[in-house]
């Protein structure tokens, strides 16, 4: 068979032109691609996933944070010390005791509020009672220091000191008269048992000291001497109750204490 070479060349050129992409405006070369998508087989693990075969990783046993914390707390727990336990027990015992004795406590508080709460104060029945007082006149200052010795609340002896102070020039005459009276009593009682009187005078100050041992004193004789020499009557006597003496002195303005 005879083939014309010109026809063969013309076919080659047509093939070359049709295969080359067109560069003219408005001319499109559409390339169709067919994709063969096969449906995924419906399996239990693929239900609800979609058209794509995507495998789901299996869940692993991962410990939760809360479990870790619980383990840490159990490891770090320490029992309370013995001291705290004892204090706690003592607290509860005290609370129970308070509840049990609450009526008595309430009664005590009420009695104290009403002035009915009385307590026994230790009273000295053998010792000394010391009382003091200061007074003033228009021109003289006087002070009194009294010491009583007693046993079983009964008077045994007394030591009394009297001090008088005045102006050296203005009160000299009055002070001299008081000193003279003291000296007279001192002289009159020198021979008496149980009585000692001393007088000391310096310008502006007179000190009188009277010491009585009541167990040895003749009360009638002493009363006579005091009356004759301008002295005061005997105020106290042997075995006189010290409580009564203290009460009278306090009522007169003295400050007293026992020792």
Short mmCIF file of the C-alpha atoms (twelve columns), coordinates in Angstrom:
data_MODEL
# 
_entry.id   MODEL 
# 
loop_
_atom_site.group_PDB 
_atom_site.id 
_atom_site.type_symbol 
_atom_site.label_atom_id 
_atom_site.label_alt_id 
_atom_site.label_comp_id 
_atom_site.label_asym_id 
_atom_site.label_seq_id 
_atom_site.Cartn_x 
_atom_site.Cartn_y 
_atom_site.Cartn_z 
_atom_site.pdbx_PDB_model_num 
ATOM 1   C CA . UNK A 1   0.000   0.000  0.000   1 
ATOM 2   C CA . UNK A 2   1.352   3.342  -0.989  1 
ATOM 3   C CA . UNK A 3   1.358   6.089  1.716   1 
ATOM 4   C CA . UNK A 4   1.621   9.665  0.811   1 
ATOM 5   C CA . UNK A 5   4.281   11.294 2.969   1 
ATOM 6   C CA . UNK A 6   2.498   14.660 2.896   1 
ATOM 7   C CA . UNK A 7   -0.628  13.202 4.517   1 
ATOM 8   C CA . UNK A 8   1.431   11.619 7.239   1 
ATOM 9   C CA . UNK A 9   3.078   14.933 8.127   1 
ATOM 10  C CA . UNK A 10  -0.281  16.721 8.111   1 
ATOM 11  C CA . UNK A 11  -1.715  14.219 10.655  1 
ATOM 12  C CA . UNK A 12  1.312   14.656 12.899  1 
ATOM 13  C CA . UNK A 13  0.843   18.407 12.873  1 
ATOM 14  C CA . UNK A 14  -2.849  18.081 13.753  1 
ATOM 15  C CA . UNK A 15  -1.993  15.799 16.603  1 
ATOM 16  C CA . UNK A 16  0.603   18.196 17.914  1 
ATOM 17  C CA . UNK A 17  -1.725  21.193 17.763  1 
ATOM 18  C CA . UNK A 18  -4.659  19.434 19.442  1 
ATOM 19  C CA . UNK A 19  -2.520  18.095 22.292  1 
ATOM 20  C CA . UNK A 20  -0.971  21.482 23.128  1 
ATOM 21  C CA . UNK A 21  -2.905  23.689 25.546  1 
ATOM 22  C CA . UNK A 22  -4.835  26.544 23.985  1 
ATOM 23  C CA . UNK A 23  -3.670  30.038 24.692  1 
ATOM 24  C CA . UNK A 24  -6.621  31.780 23.127  1 
ATOM 25  C CA . UNK A 25  -8.935  33.806 25.378  1 
ATOM 26  C CA . UNK A 26  -12.307 32.190 26.000  1 
ATOM 27  C CA . UNK A 27  -11.125 28.708 25.141  1 
ATOM 28  C CA . UNK A 28  -10.906 26.247 28.053  1 
ATOM 29  C CA . UNK A 29  -9.435  22.842 28.153  1 
ATOM 30  C CA . UNK A 30  -11.445 20.696 30.544  1 
ATOM 31  C CA . UNK A 31  -9.754  17.701 32.050  1 
ATOM 32  C CA . UNK A 32  -12.105 15.243 33.586  1 
ATOM 33  C CA . UNK A 33  -10.788 12.980 36.288  1 
ATOM 34  C CA . UNK A 34  -12.830 10.163 37.524  1 
ATOM 35  C CA . UNK A 35  -12.171 9.051  41.118  1 
ATOM 36  C CA . UNK A 36  -13.320 5.693  42.070  1 
ATOM 37  C CA . UNK A 37  -14.550 6.097  45.698  1 
ATOM 38  C CA . UNK A 38  -15.516 2.866  47.239  1 
ATOM 39  C CA . UNK A 39  -17.928 2.971  50.187  1 
ATOM 40  C CA . UNK A 40  -16.491 2.026  53.530  1 
ATOM 41  C CA . UNK A 41  -17.811 -1.145 54.853  1 
ATOM 42  C CA . UNK A 42  -20.085 -0.604 57.797  1 
ATOM 43  C CA . UNK A 43  -18.344 -2.010 60.808  1 
ATOM 44  C CA . UNK A 44  -19.172 -1.450 64.487  1 
ATOM 45  C CA . UNK A 45  -16.137 0.703  65.113  1 
ATOM 46  C CA . UNK A 46  -16.881 2.914  62.077  1 
ATOM 47  C CA . UNK A 47  -20.524 3.707  62.809  1 
ATOM 48  C CA . UNK A 48  -21.057 7.447  63.175  1 
ATOM 49  C CA . UNK A 49  -17.561 8.311  62.051  1 
ATOM 50  C CA . UNK A 50  -18.238 9.220  58.442  1 
ATOM 51  C CA . UNK A 51  -17.422 7.996  54.986  1 
ATOM 52  C CA . UNK A 52  -13.743 7.743  55.783  1 
ATOM 53  C CA . UNK A 53  -12.134 4.791  57.374  1 
ATOM 54  C CA . UNK A 54  -10.604 6.426  60.497  1 
ATOM 55  C CA . UNK A 55  -9.527  4.177  63.323  1 
ATOM 56  C CA . UNK A 56  -10.105 5.354  66.952  1 
ATOM 57  C CA . UNK A 57  -7.227  4.767  69.405  1 
ATOM 58  C CA . UNK A 58  -8.083  2.567  72.303  1 
ATOM 59  C CA . UNK A 59  -8.402  4.272  75.736  1 
ATOM 60  C CA . UNK A 60  -5.451  3.755  78.042  1 
ATOM 61  C CA . UNK A 61  -5.598  3.427  81.842  1 
ATOM 62  C CA . UNK A 62  -4.205  6.856  82.882  1 
ATOM 63  C CA . UNK A 63  -4.278  7.573  86.654  1 
ATOM 64  C CA . UNK A 64  -6.377  10.624 87.625  1 
ATOM 65  C CA . UNK A 65  -4.856  13.605 89.517  1 
ATOM 66  C CA . UNK A 66  -7.321  13.161 92.372  1 
ATOM 67  C CA . UNK A 67  -6.050  9.611  92.908  1 
ATOM 68  C CA . UNK A 68  -2.490  10.917 93.151  1 
ATOM 69  C CA . UNK A 69  -3.526  13.556 95.727  1 
ATOM 70  C CA . UNK A 70  -5.299  10.978 97.852  1 
ATOM 71  C CA . UNK A 71  -2.226  8.805  97.892  1 
ATOM 72  C CA . UNK A 72  -0.025  11.741 98.842  1 
ATOM 73  C CA . UNK A 73  -2.341  12.692 101.756 1 
ATOM 74  C CA . UNK A 74  -2.302  9.151  103.044 1 
ATOM 75  C CA . UNK A 75  1.470   9.081  102.936 1 
ATOM 76  C CA . UNK A 76  1.940   12.510 104.630 1 
ATOM 77  C CA . UNK A 77  -0.604  11.907 107.460 1 
ATOM 78  C CA . UNK A 78  0.874   12.016 110.948 1 
ATOM 79  C CA . UNK A 79  -1.022  11.031 114.119 1 
ATOM 80  C CA . UNK A 80  -1.450  13.771 116.819 1 
ATOM 81  C CA . UNK A 81  1.214   13.973 119.495 1 
ATOM 82  C CA . UNK A 82  0.662   12.669 123.028 1 
ATOM 83  C CA . UNK A 83  0.763   16.214 124.405 1 
ATOM 84  C CA . UNK A 84  -2.104  17.357 122.193 1 
ATOM 85  C CA . UNK A 85  -4.083  14.249 123.064 1 
ATOM 86  C CA . UNK A 86  -3.619  14.869 126.804 1 
ATOM 87  C CA . UNK A 87  -4.623  18.515 126.447 1 
ATOM 88  C CA . UNK A 88  -7.736  17.517 124.522 1 
ATOM 89  C CA . UNK A 89  -8.697  14.981 127.184 1 
ATOM 90  C CA . UNK A 90  -8.085  17.538 129.950 1 
ATOM 91  C CA . UNK A 91  -10.231 20.081 128.123 1 
ATOM 92  C CA . UNK A 92  -13.157 17.691 127.874 1 
ATOM 93  C CA . UNK A 93  -12.787 16.644 131.528 1 
ATOM 94  C CA . UNK A 94  -12.763 20.299 132.585 1 
ATOM 95  C CA . UNK A 95  -15.833 20.976 130.481 1 
ATOM 96  C CA . UNK A 96  -17.649 18.042 132.066 1 
ATOM 97  C CA . UNK A 97  -16.626 19.220 135.549 1 
ATOM 98  C CA . UNK A 98  -17.851 22.738 134.786 1 
ATOM 99  C CA . UNK A 99  -21.241 21.381 133.727 1 
ATOM 100 C CA . UNK A 100 -21.490 19.202 136.848 1 
ATOM 101 C CA . UNK A 101 -20.611 22.012 139.280 1 
ATOM 102 C CA . UNK A 102 -22.433 24.746 137.393 1 
ATOM 103 C CA . UNK A 103 -25.192 25.099 140.049 1 
ATOM 104 C CA . UNK A 104 -22.637 25.591 142.842 1 
ATOM 105 C CA . UNK A 105 -20.670 28.085 140.761 1 
ATOM 106 C CA . UNK A 106 -23.815 30.059 139.984 1 
ATOM 107 C CA . UNK A 107 -24.772 30.125 143.654 1 
ATOM 108 C CA . UNK A 108 -21.333 31.376 144.649 1 
ATOM 109 C CA . UNK A 109 -21.448 34.156 142.066 1 
ATOM 110 C CA . UNK A 110 -24.889 35.273 143.244 1 
ATOM 111 C CA . UNK A 111 -23.803 35.312 146.885 1 
ATOM 112 C CA . UNK A 112 -20.783 37.418 146.022 1 
ATOM 113 C CA . UNK A 113 -22.918 39.863 144.060 1 
ATOM 114 C CA . UNK A 114 -25.362 40.176 146.961 1 
ATOM 115 C CA . UNK A 115 -22.612 40.728 149.506 1 
ATOM 116 C CA . UNK A 116 -23.353 37.372 151.143 1 
ATOM 117 C CA . UNK A 117 -20.104 35.708 150.175 1 
ATOM 118 C CA . UNK A 118 -18.179 35.334 153.418 1 
ATOM 119 C CA . UNK A 119 -14.707 33.935 153.807 1 
ATOM 120 C CA . UNK A 120 -12.785 33.208 156.947 1 
ATOM 121 C CA . UNK A 121 -9.956  35.619 157.552 1 
ATOM 122 C CA . UNK A 122 -7.196  34.495 159.819 1 
ATOM 123 C CA . UNK A 123 -7.412  36.488 163.063 1 
ATOM 124 C CA . UNK A 124 -4.356  36.916 165.249 1 
ATOM 125 C CA . UNK A 125 -5.254  36.096 168.841 1 
ATOM 126 C CA . UNK A 126 -1.740  36.326 170.297 1 
ATOM 127 C CA . UNK A 127 0.598   39.147 169.297 1 
ATOM 128 C CA . UNK A 128 0.588   42.917 169.070 1 
ATOM 129 C CA . UNK A 129 -2.059  45.471 168.189 1 
ATOM 130 C CA . UNK A 130 -0.605  48.704 166.799 1 
ATOM 131 C CA . UNK A 131 -2.790  51.777 166.470 1 
ATOM 132 C CA . UNK A 132 -1.902  55.322 165.399 1 
ATOM 133 C CA . UNK A 133 -3.638  58.640 164.861 1 
ATOM 134 C CA . UNK A 134 -2.764  62.287 164.187 1 
ATOM 135 C CA . UNK A 135 -4.774  65.318 165.264 1 
ATOM 136 C CA . UNK A 136 -4.444  69.091 164.990 1 
ATOM 137 C CA . UNK A 137 -5.536  71.961 167.199 1 
ATOM 138 C CA . UNK A 138 -5.431  75.650 166.415 1 
ATOM 139 C CA . UNK A 139 -1.726  75.800 167.192 1 
ATOM 140 C CA . UNK A 140 -0.516  72.279 168.063 1 
ATOM 141 C CA . UNK A 141 0.011   69.077 166.109 1 
ATOM 142 C CA . UNK A 142 -0.402  65.828 168.035 1 
ATOM 143 C CA . UNK A 143 0.229   62.205 167.146 1 
ATOM 144 C CA . UNK A 144 -0.456  59.002 169.098 1 
ATOM 145 C CA . UNK A 145 1.242   55.612 168.753 1 
ATOM 146 C CA . UNK A 146 -0.282  52.805 170.842 1 
ATOM 147 C CA . UNK A 147 1.052   49.247 171.087 1 
ATOM 148 C CA . UNK A 148 -0.909  46.558 172.944 1 
ATOM 149 C CA . UNK A 149 0.488   43.110 173.685 1 
ATOM 150 C CA . UNK A 150 -2.083  40.352 174.138 1 
ATOM 151 C CA . UNK A 151 -2.370  36.586 174.472 1 
ATOM 152 C CA . UNK A 152 -5.482  34.577 173.613 1 
ATOM 153 C CA . UNK A 153 -7.123  37.930 172.825 1 
ATOM 154 C CA . UNK A 154 -6.518  39.123 176.433 1 
ATOM 155 C CA . UNK A 155 -4.578  42.329 177.186 1 
ATOM 156 C CA . UNK A 156 -1.275  41.976 179.045 1 
ATOM 157 C CA . UNK A 157 0.685   45.217 178.522 1 
ATOM 158 C CA . UNK A 158 0.674   48.558 176.726 1 
ATOM 159 C CA . UNK A 159 3.315   50.951 175.385 1 
ATOM 160 C CA . UNK A 160 1.938   54.405 174.496 1 
ATOM 161 C CA . UNK A 161 3.830   57.298 172.936 1 
ATOM 162 C CA . UNK A 162 2.395   60.844 172.570 1 
ATOM 163 C CA . UNK A 163 4.049   63.567 170.492 1 
ATOM 164 C CA . UNK A 164 3.144   67.266 170.620 1 
ATOM 165 C CA . UNK A 165 4.597   69.859 168.241 1 
ATOM 166 C CA . UNK A 166 4.158   73.609 168.326 1 
ATOM 167 C CA . UNK A 167 5.784   76.872 167.378 1 
ATOM 168 C CA . UNK A 168 9.068   77.442 169.245 1 
ATOM 169 C CA . UNK A 169 8.261   81.036 170.200 1 
ATOM 170 C CA . UNK A 170 4.483   81.320 170.055 1 
ATOM 171 C CA . UNK A 171 3.690   78.026 171.837 1 
ATOM 172 C CA . UNK A 172 6.624   77.919 174.252 1 
ATOM 173 C CA . UNK A 173 4.579   78.746 177.382 1 
ATOM 174 C CA . UNK A 174 1.898   76.110 176.649 1 
ATOM 175 C CA . UNK A 175 4.507   73.506 175.798 1 
ATOM 176 C CA . UNK A 176 6.359   74.176 179.074 1 
ATOM 177 C CA . UNK A 177 3.130   73.663 181.091 1 
ATOM 178 C CA . UNK A 178 2.479   70.333 179.383 1 
ATOM 179 C CA . UNK A 179 6.031   69.213 180.080 1 
ATOM 180 C CA . UNK A 180 5.689   70.169 183.768 1 
ATOM 181 C CA . UNK A 181 2.513   68.050 184.133 1 
ATOM 182 C CA . UNK A 182 4.264   65.081 182.514 1 
ATOM 183 C CA . UNK A 183 7.244   65.425 184.856 1 
ATOM 184 C CA . UNK A 184 4.928   65.478 187.870 1 
ATOM 185 C CA . UNK A 185 3.338   62.162 186.860 1 
ATOM 186 C CA . UNK A 186 6.755   60.700 186.129 1 
ATOM 187 C CA . UNK A 187 7.929   61.544 189.645 1 
ATOM 188 C CA . UNK A 188 4.713   60.327 191.323 1 
ATOM 189 C CA . UNK A 189 4.795   56.892 189.679 1 
ATOM 190 C CA . UNK A 190 8.460   56.082 190.119 1 
ATOM 191 C CA . UNK A 191 7.850   53.733 193.014 1 
ATOM 192 C CA . UNK A 192 4.760   52.065 191.523 1 
ATOM 193 C CA . UNK A 193 4.952   48.525 190.155 1 
ATOM 194 C CA . UNK A 194 4.018   48.030 186.545 1 
ATOM 195 C CA . UNK A 195 4.058   51.750 185.612 1 
ATOM 196 C CA . UNK A 196 6.769   53.720 183.810 1 
ATOM 197 C CA . UNK A 197 6.301   57.318 182.584 1 
ATOM 198 C CA . UNK A 198 8.988   59.262 180.752 1 
ATOM 199 C CA . UNK A 199 8.985   62.842 179.496 1 
ATOM 200 C CA . UNK A 200 11.300  64.481 176.949 1 
ATOM 201 C CA . UNK A 201 11.090  68.114 175.918 1 
ATOM 202 C CA . UNK A 202 12.992  70.120 173.318 1 
ATOM 203 C CA . UNK A 203 11.924  73.553 172.012 1 
ATOM 204 C CA . UNK A 204 8.827   73.011 169.904 1 
ATOM 205 C CA . UNK A 205 8.459   69.269 170.674 1 
ATOM 206 C CA . UNK A 206 7.241   67.259 173.679 1 
ATOM 207 C CA . UNK A 207 7.440   63.461 173.873 1 
ATOM 208 C CA . UNK A 208 5.561   61.461 176.531 1 
ATOM 209 C CA . UNK A 209 6.039   57.728 176.968 1 
ATOM 210 C CA . UNK A 210 3.727   55.610 179.137 1 
ATOM 211 C CA . UNK A 211 4.469   51.915 179.716 1 
ATOM 212 C CA . UNK A 212 2.005   49.707 181.590 1 
ATOM 213 C CA . UNK A 213 2.398   46.079 182.655 1 
ATOM 214 C CA . UNK A 214 -1.188  45.437 183.619 1 
ATOM 215 C CA . UNK A 215 -0.582  42.166 185.419 1 
ATOM 216 C CA . UNK A 216 1.557   44.029 188.013 1 
ATOM 217 C CA . UNK A 217 -0.462  47.241 188.359 1 
ATOM 218 C CA . UNK A 218 -2.437  48.098 191.472 1 
ATOM 219 C CA . UNK A 219 -5.380  49.749 189.748 1 
ATOM 220 C CA . UNK A 220 -6.749  51.555 192.863 1 
ATOM 221 C CA . UNK A 221 -3.373  53.013 193.792 1 
ATOM 222 C CA . UNK A 222 -2.712  54.176 190.244 1 
ATOM 223 C CA . UNK A 223 -6.134  55.818 190.004 1 
ATOM 224 C CA . UNK A 224 -5.431  57.777 193.180 1 
ATOM 225 C CA . UNK A 225 -2.053  59.006 191.911 1 
ATOM 226 C CA . UNK A 226 -3.479  60.028 188.559 1 
ATOM 227 C CA . UNK A 227 -6.300  62.012 190.158 1 
ATOM 228 C CA . UNK A 228 -3.875  63.817 192.486 1 
ATOM 229 C CA . UNK A 229 -1.463  64.812 189.721 1 
ATOM 230 C CA . UNK A 230 -3.849  65.767 186.947 1 
ATOM 231 C CA . UNK A 231 -3.443  62.594 184.959 1 
ATOM 232 C CA . UNK A 232 -6.099  60.750 182.970 1 
ATOM 233 C CA . UNK A 233 -7.968  57.835 184.422 1 
ATOM 234 C CA . UNK A 234 -6.640  54.381 183.661 1 
ATOM 235 C CA . UNK A 235 -8.263  53.394 180.384 1 
ATOM 236 C CA . UNK A 236 -7.313  49.707 180.173 1 
ATOM 237 C CA . UNK A 237 -6.957  46.752 182.535 1 
ATOM 238 C CA . UNK A 238 -5.455  43.291 182.686 1 
ATOM 239 C CA . UNK A 239 -7.107  40.605 180.494 1 
ATOM 240 C CA . UNK A 240 -9.353  43.104 178.785 1 
ATOM 241 C CA . UNK A 241 -10.631 41.768 175.461 1 
ATOM 242 C CA . UNK A 242 -8.397  43.019 172.660 1 
ATOM 243 C CA . UNK A 243 -11.226 42.916 170.120 1 
ATOM 244 C CA . UNK A 244 -13.218 45.469 172.110 1 
ATOM 245 C CA . UNK A 245 -10.150 47.712 172.485 1 
ATOM 246 C CA . UNK A 246 -9.513  47.621 168.757 1 
ATOM 247 C CA . UNK A 247 -13.151 48.336 167.946 1 
ATOM 248 C CA . UNK A 248 -13.242 51.426 170.200 1 
ATOM 249 C CA . UNK A 249 -9.971  52.788 168.805 1 
ATOM 250 C CA . UNK A 250 -11.157 52.365 165.228 1 
ATOM 251 C CA . UNK A 251 -14.346 54.224 166.109 1 
ATOM 252 C CA . UNK A 252 -12.215 57.071 167.535 1 
ATOM 253 C CA . UNK A 253 -10.305 57.500 164.272 1 
ATOM 254 C CA . UNK A 254 -7.246  55.312 164.881 1 
ATOM 255 C CA . UNK A 255 -5.719  53.110 162.229 1 
ATOM 256 C CA . UNK A 256 -4.937  49.660 163.664 1 
ATOM 257 C CA . UNK A 257 -3.278  46.451 162.575 1 
ATOM 258 C CA . UNK A 258 -2.251  43.224 164.251 1 
ATOM 259 C CA . UNK A 259 1.018   41.378 163.976 1 
# 
